Amino acid sequence: MPDVAAGRVDVLFAGYAGGAPYLQGGKLKALGVTGSQRLAALPNVPTFKEQGVDFTYYFWLGLLAPAGTPKDIVQKLADALKYAVESKELTERFRAEGSEPMSSSPEEFNAYLAKETAETARVLRDQKVQKE
């Protein structure tokens, strides 16, 4: 970000939270949002899809447990995470940082991870990115 702000690099992809000080200070300009909807923190910045680019991407964080963790423990962790994510305090904090809080069941999250892994593998294969 410092290199873009200084003019040594033309553009970068970054999460809102890391770039917010640069955006608020007028050192960077947001060109687009990679999600399917505009960010509440950047209501005047269109999504890539709105600009005719068929591209969406979400930077996500998830709670993972070791394989073989008993289902009742996984469910307790999922319930606790859902409670926290849906709390008013955490929701407000996430939105202020440009994040959209959401939760899912362990099964939904596993399906999401499988879909993301397959899509990333397809993009890497299509772009002929070599493993290193």
C-alpha positions as MATLAB code, in Angstrom:
seq = 'MPDVAAGRVDVLFAGYAGGAPYLQGGKLKALGVTGSQRLAALPNVPTFKEQGVDFTYYFWLGLLAPAGTPKDIVQKLADALKYAVESKELTERFRAEGSEPMSSSPEEFNAYLAKETAETARVLRDQKVQKE';
ca = [
       0.000    0.000    0.000;
       2.768    2.458    0.719;
       4.174    1.770   -2.767;
       0.819    2.482   -4.444;
       0.353    5.624   -2.348;
       3.861    6.759   -3.347;
       3.265    6.028   -7.045;
       5.840    3.210   -7.342;
       3.108    0.608   -8.001;
       0.004    1.275  -10.085;
      -2.646   -0.885   -8.433;
      -3.228   -3.606   -5.831;
      -5.953   -5.865   -4.477;
      -6.387   -5.488   -0.747;
      -8.976   -5.888    1.955;
     -10.787   -2.789    3.096;
      -9.547   -2.911    6.694;
      -5.889   -2.666    5.678;
      -6.500    0.074    3.149;
      -9.003    2.155    5.124;
      -6.444    4.618    6.533;
      -5.072    5.251    3.028;
      -8.562    5.655    1.580;
      -9.698    7.956    4.383;
      -6.493    9.988    4.088;
      -6.960   10.430    0.337;
      -3.752    8.548   -0.510;
      -5.586    5.700   -2.296;
      -8.767    5.499   -4.347;
     -10.940    2.377   -4.325;
     -11.757    1.295   -7.887;
     -14.061   -1.609   -7.204;
     -15.411   -4.083   -4.684;
     -14.866   -7.793   -5.324;
     -17.990   -8.960   -3.487;
     -21.441   -9.346   -4.981;
     -22.684   -6.227   -3.148;
     -21.198   -2.839   -2.338;
     -19.569   -2.492    1.066;
     -21.467   -0.503    3.646;
     -18.173    1.275    4.399;
     -17.758    2.216    0.691;
     -21.294    2.805   -0.594;
     -20.113    4.852   -3.607;
     -17.645    2.234   -4.859;
     -19.269   -0.133   -7.380;
     -18.704   -3.858   -7.485;
     -16.682   -5.338  -10.323;
     -19.871   -6.949  -11.657;
     -21.553   -3.534  -11.769;
     -18.620   -2.395  -13.912;
     -19.025   -5.283  -16.361;
     -16.295   -7.526  -14.961;
     -17.589  -11.002  -14.083;
     -15.464  -11.427  -10.972;
     -16.289  -11.916   -7.327;
     -13.993  -12.812   -4.489;
     -14.389  -12.836   -0.743;
     -11.626  -12.705    1.812;
     -12.974  -14.929    4.535;
     -11.974  -16.208    7.918;
     -13.217  -19.456    9.365;
     -12.923  -21.522   12.483;
     -11.343  -24.938   11.841;
     -10.808  -27.911   14.145;
      -8.632  -30.994   13.721;
     -10.047  -33.870   11.681;
     -11.727  -36.356   13.965;
     -12.995  -33.749   16.428;
     -16.236  -35.182   17.856;
     -19.371  -33.803   16.162;
     -20.830  -32.548   19.447;
     -17.683  -30.464   20.080;
     -17.741  -29.119   16.499;
     -21.386  -28.150   16.988;
     -20.640  -26.408   20.308;
     -17.874  -24.410   18.614;
     -20.183  -23.567   15.690;
     -22.947  -22.447   18.057;
     -20.534  -20.248   20.043;
     -19.154  -18.691   16.847;
     -22.665  -18.025   15.515;
     -23.627  -16.378   18.825;
     -20.551  -14.122   18.699;
     -20.863  -13.235   15.004;
     -24.536  -12.342   15.401;
     -23.950  -10.135   18.464;
     -24.645   -6.448   17.970;
     -21.169   -5.452   19.171;
     -19.256   -7.733   16.830;
     -21.553   -7.007   13.882;
     -20.968   -3.263   14.327;
     -17.212   -3.778   14.613;
     -17.072   -5.938   11.474;
     -19.122   -3.468    9.448;
     -16.993   -0.536   10.621;
     -13.957   -2.444    9.342;
     -15.634   -3.088    5.986;
     -16.474   -6.714    6.700;
     -19.789   -8.441    6.264;
     -20.318  -10.851    9.152;
     -21.910  -14.177    8.363;
     -22.074  -17.628    9.832;
     -22.891  -21.054    8.529;
     -23.276  -24.578    9.783;
     -20.214  -26.829    9.768;
     -21.701  -28.685    6.790;
     -22.301  -25.464    4.845;
     -18.776  -24.256    5.586;
     -17.259  -27.587    4.468;
     -19.232  -27.326    1.208;
     -18.017  -23.728    0.761;
     -14.395  -24.787    1.319;
     -14.750  -27.582   -1.241;
     -16.251  -25.165   -3.792;
     -13.539  -22.533   -3.176;
     -10.779  -25.135   -3.445;
     -12.158  -26.471   -6.734;
     -12.632  -22.962   -8.174;
      -9.131  -21.858   -7.182;
      -7.658  -25.027   -8.700;
      -9.589  -24.340  -11.936;
      -8.328  -20.744  -12.135;
      -4.741  -21.840  -11.498;
      -5.040  -24.585  -14.118;
      -6.667  -22.255  -16.691;
      -3.953  -19.641  -16.129;
      -1.249  -22.319  -16.284;
       0.197  -21.305  -12.910;
       3.032  -23.675  -12.061;
       3.410  -25.200   -8.610;
       6.582  -24.145   -6.818;
];
